[in-house]
Amino acid sequence: MSDTVLWHNARCSKSRQAKALLEEEGVDLEVREYLKEPPTRAELEALVDALGLDEVRQVVRTGEDAYAQLGLAEADDDELLDAMVDNPILLERPILVRGDRAVVGRPPEDVRRLL
């Protein structure tokens, strides 16, 4: 198992671009299709820590229909984490995790910061 994991959504063009970039660089990585294998709350908490974020909202896709439907505009970090466990589509993508650090690949080239 690799210590480099790409949290990936194959339907997302940015995620596909980041995956292709990493493959071109020859990076040994595990691909985590988080919509098929949803993260646990503990995994999300670790991800937020690895990203060095102050607020969970910084890794939430606020433009997703589920965000509005669930009324998350005023949600706190705990509520957002619970919502992402139940609706992983809310998690920003792609995210590259390497060891105890992570980066959101927006733009996809940002994944190079961990190489």
C-alpha positions in Angstrom: 0.0 0.0 0.0 1.3 3.4 -1.0 1.7 6.3 1.5 0.4 8.5 -1.4 -3.3 8.5 -1.9 -5.4 10.4 -4.4 -9.0 11.0 -3.2 -10.5 10.8 -6.7 -13.8 11.2 -8.5 -13.5 9.8 -12.0 -16.4 12.0 -13.2 -14.5 15.2 -12.3 -12.3 16.6 -15.0 -9.9 18.3 -12.4 -9.6 15.0 -10.6 -8.8 13.1 -13.8 -6.2 15.8 -14.8 -4.5 15.4 -11.4 -4.5 11.6 -11.7 -3.0 11.8 -15.2 -0.3 14.3 -14.0 0.7 12.0 -11.1 0.8 9.0 -13.4 3.0 11.0 -15.9 5.3 11.8 -13.0 5.6 8.1 -12.1 4.2 8.6 -8.7 3.3 5.3 -6.9 -0.1 6.1 -5.6 -3.3 4.5 -4.3 -6.5 5.9 -5.9 -9.3 6.3 -3.4 -12.7 6.6 -5.2 -14.3 8.3 -2.2 -17.8 8.2 -3.7 -17.6 4.4 -3.9 -15.7 4.0 -0.6 -17.0 6.9 1.5 -14.7 8.2 4.2 -15.4 7.9 7.9 -15.6 10.9 10.2 -12.2 10.0 11.6 -10.7 9.9 8.1 -12.3 13.3 7.3 -10.9 14.8 10.5 -7.4 13.5 9.7 -7.8 14.9 6.1 -8.7 18.3 7.4 -5.7 18.2 9.7 -3.4 17.0 6.9 -4.6 19.9 4.8 -3.8 22.3 7.6 -7.3 23.9 7.4 -8.8 26.2 10.0 -12.3 25.4 9.0 -13.9 22.3 7.5 -15.9 24.5 5.1 -12.7 25.2 3.3 -12.9 21.6 1.8 -16.6 21.5 1.3 -18.1 21.9 -2.2 -20.6 24.7 -1.4 -21.9 24.7 -4.9 -23.2 21.1 -4.8 -27.0 20.7 -4.7 -26.7 18.7 -1.5 -25.1 21.7 0.3 -28.2 23.8 -0.3 -30.7 21.0 0.2 -29.2 20.2 3.6 -29.1 23.8 4.6 -25.4 23.8 5.4 -24.7 27.5 5.0 -24.8 28.1 8.7 -23.5 24.7 9.7 -20.5 24.4 12.1 -17.6 22.0 11.6 -19.2 19.1 13.3 -22.4 19.4 11.2 -20.3 19.7 8.0 -18.3 16.6 8.9 -21.5 14.6 9.5 -22.9 15.9 6.3 -19.8 14.8 4.3 -19.9 11.3 5.9 -23.5 10.9 4.6 -22.9 12.8 1.3 -19.3 12.4 0.2 -20.0 14.4 -2.9 -19.6 17.5 -0.7 -15.9 16.8 -0.3 -13.7 19.0 -2.5 -11.7 17.1 -5.1 -9.1 16.0 -6.0 -7.1 15.7 -2.8 -3.6 14.2 -2.7 -2.4 12.8 0.6 1.2 12.0 1.2 2.2 10.8 4.6 0.7 13.4 7.1 0.3 16.2 4.5 -2.3 16.8 1.9 -3.2 19.3 -0.8 -6.4 20.0 -2.8 -5.6 19.7 -6.5 -7.4 22.9 -7.6 -5.8 23.6 -10.0 -4.7 20.0 -10.7 -1.0 21.2 -10.8 -1.2 22.0 -7.1 -0.7 18.3 -6.4 3.0 18.8 -7.4 3.5 20.6 -4.1 3.7 17.2 -2.3 6.0 15.5 -4.8 
